Amino acid sequence: MYYNSTRNSGVKITAAEAIVQGISLDGGLFLPCKIPALSMEKIAGLGDIRYSKRAAFIFSKYLTDFTEEEIRYCTESAYNDKSFDSENIVEMENIAEGVYLLELWRGPTCAFKDMALQILPYLLSVSAKKININKEIVILTATSGDTGKAALDGFKDVDGTKIIVFYPDEGVSAIQKLQMTTQDGDNVAVCGVRGNFDDCQSGVKALFTDLEVNKLLEEKGMVFSSANSINWGRLLPQIVYYVSSYALLVKNGDIKAGEKINIAVPTGNFGNILAAYLAMEMGIPVNKFICASNKNNVLTDFIKTGVYDKNREFFTTLSPSMDILISSNLERLLYIMCGRDDTLVKEWFDKLAKDGRYEVTDTLKAKLAESFYGGFCDDEQTKETIKEIYDKYSYTLDTHTAAAVRVYEDYKAETGDCLKTVIASTASPYKFGNSVIEAITSEPLPAATDEFAVIDKLFKLSGMSVPQSLSELKNKKVRFDTVIGKDELQAYVFKTINS
Ligand SMILES: *Cc1c(COP(=O)(O)O)cnc(C)c1O
């Protein structure tokens, strides 16, 4: 199995090379040259084995340059009940008739990013060894809140790696900030940026493809890699839980093998929903992908009109991990949907870089509308939905998952489609406690309520056990308090590397 770049189909590299490199030098993203297909029988059979084995099976179709042992080493090291507080790794809650919440936040940092970032360090170190990279790998990460912590937790003290995380100083929740700034480990650095997530992401992306920076790193015996969802090693693990959830629905008799389902995903950088799409390409039958955004609804407009236009106001919302105007992984979807026409993709993304806008062809618009439904939900509706689900089903949603539930409800009301639906539940409500409590009680918390009082209060309201990693934050010291301007990322990276 070889990997191409979305901006140059002539690129032909192995999985290990794609994982180490992260992003193609032409600015494109790596994708396998062909999505491997599984029979329905194979898919249904996955319901009978444990999660790590399902992952190993799916990985074996994509990582053909890895040995069976290497794959097993990665999947067993990552998906076990020491890191995850559920031995199933992922839980599925049937909250209402035909509606299943896929709880992807049982990992150490309480957001779905752990599903990929617990395993990425293993994939990366095996890959580096395989292609004889003896350099120190510098993981550079931009985060809207959850990726940063999940990456720090995955990479801390991993030999041969350093990790540097940039987050928007005023764009993450109090708990998220504390999770990152108290990070332990000798190979970690965390830095706030005066700007939004897109500023962090653009800054990081520019460093990756900057030839001069890369040359300097080479002199130091180092090489950049990425833990953002542009890395294939981030996406692949996410395909597993969609295939897995389908297999479990079949096994539990909730659906018949071959029956179509809908999948709803609270979307930011488009990684999670793209993984669902790839799961469909592998063989799980999907009717519609319901793409939920918050008030930063660039994707909703894109799905409805075929025009991607990031020239609009940026909003800071209650669902910060979706506060994104440039959804990087959309590039991969478009590449697949337009028949892997690299010239066309390059043209669109050059336009995006230059004018902040592009429009896809009519054929592609029609294809998009066939598979995707786009909708969005503002902060008021997010809160309403948290309250509604809490009152009706005694279930507490986080702000991101609430957006997906709301857009799914809109979809259902609009179309009358009653197919069974899996909704990705992407974070524990404890990560966004203030907003969740205000939604449930309909009144603001006193301004001085500290993070831990919030956790206690949410425990009383929800009855959900408090994740240990969050209650432990109370005893941790802040180690990183640097905040920089959005043009200072390069300087920070060099300072960190030289120290
Ligand atoms: C990252 C994140 C999202 C968005 O996922 P993408 O793969 O970037 O679309 C949604 N919800 C939460 C809680 C997240 O951390």
The ligand as an ORCA input file, in Angstrom:
! r2SCAN-3c Opt
* xyz 0 1
  C     -11.228     18.145     18.029
  C     -12.609     18.092     18.519
  C     -13.701     18.168     17.640
  C     -13.514     18.355     16.152
  O     -12.978     17.215     15.534
  P     -12.305     17.331     14.092
  O     -11.725     16.005     13.827
  O     -11.279     18.410     14.187
  O     -13.403     17.698     13.142
  C     -14.969     18.051     18.166
  N     -15.171     17.908     19.497
  C     -14.147     17.853     20.369
  C     -14.441     17.724     21.812
  C     -12.837     17.934     19.919
  O     -11.827     17.874     20.790
*
